[in-house]
Amino acid sequence: MVTLRGEVEWFFQAEAAERTVQEVAGVGDVVNVIGVRLATAPDPTEVRRRVTEALERLAALDAASISVTTSDGAVVLRGRVHSAFGRAIAEDAARTAAGTPQVLNEIVVVPA
């Protein structure tokens, strides 16, 4: 078992470190406790804009059905999508674009 500790500026960096270590021969389990630090608190309006734009770029997703808000430094996604895949890619897009350490995915899957 390998435990990853430290700090990164973006969530995707912590995920990339975990994926890299999982591929090392002999590693059975990875515990990722890498924290995300922010140089400065992100502007909530700018965070919402970046996340909304990221969602709109996804052809596989009806971005209009998802609302983006911020609360206590976290991005909150709400709305309805037609698949678990749509829910997951919306969260991934928000994590990549947000510049915030936390994304709360409250999107509900409603099959078509």
N, C-alpha and C positions, 0 to 999 in steps of 0.2 A: 504494500500500500504506500502511496506517495501523497503527501500533503503539500499543497501549493499555498504559500503565504506571500504577502506583499501588497503593493498598491499599483494600480494602473489608472490612466486617465479616462479610458473608455471601457464599457462592459465587454465589447467584442474582443478586446485584448485578453481579458481573463478567460473567455471561452476558448480563444485560440491557443493559449498556453495549456489549458486542460486537454484539448484535442491532441496537441503535439505530444504531451506526456503519455496519453493513453496509447499511442502508437509505439512506444518504446518497448522492446522485447523484455519480458519479465515483470512488467507492471500489471498488477491484477486489478487494482482499484485506485481511483484518484479522488481525493477530497480537495475541493477547490474553495479556499477561504480567502481568495484574493479580493481585496476591497477596491472600490472605485473612488478615487479622490477627485475633487473638482478644484481647479485653481481658483476660480471665483464662482459664486452662485450664478447659475444661468438665468437669464431673463425669461420669465414664464411666457411672455408673448412670443419671443424668438423661438423658444422650445416648441410651442404649439405650432408655429409656422413651419419649422423644419420637419416635424413629425407629419403634419398634414401633407406637405409636399412629398414626403417619402411615400406615404400611403397612396397618393394620387398617381405616382409613377408605376404602381403595380397593376398591370393589366388583369391579373387574376383576381382582383379584389375590387369590390364596389366601395370605394373610399367614402362616398357620400353617406353610406350607412354606418359610418364609424365617427364618433365624436372624440375629440382630443381635448383634455383639460389637464391642468396641473394642480397639485395639492401637496403642500409641505415638501416641495422639491421633487416630487414624483410625477411622472406622466401617467395619466389615467386614460385607458381606452375603454369606450363603451359603445355598444351597438349590437348589430346582428349580422352574421355572415352565414353562408350556406355550407361551410365545411370546417373541419378541424384544421385542415391545411390553411384555409383563409385566415383563421384565428392565429395560427402560428406565424404566418408570414407578416401579418400586421404587427405582431409583437416584435418580431425580428427587425422589421423596418423601424419601429419606434426606438428600439434599443440602439440601433446603429445611428439614427439621426438625432436622438434626443440631447445628448450631452448632459445626461442626468443619470445617477446611479440606479434608479429604480423605475421600473415600468410595471404598473398594475393593469393586468389584462382582464377586464370585466366583460369582454365580448362574449355574447351568447351564440352558440351554433344552432341554427334553425334550418334543418334540411329543406331543400326546395321541393 
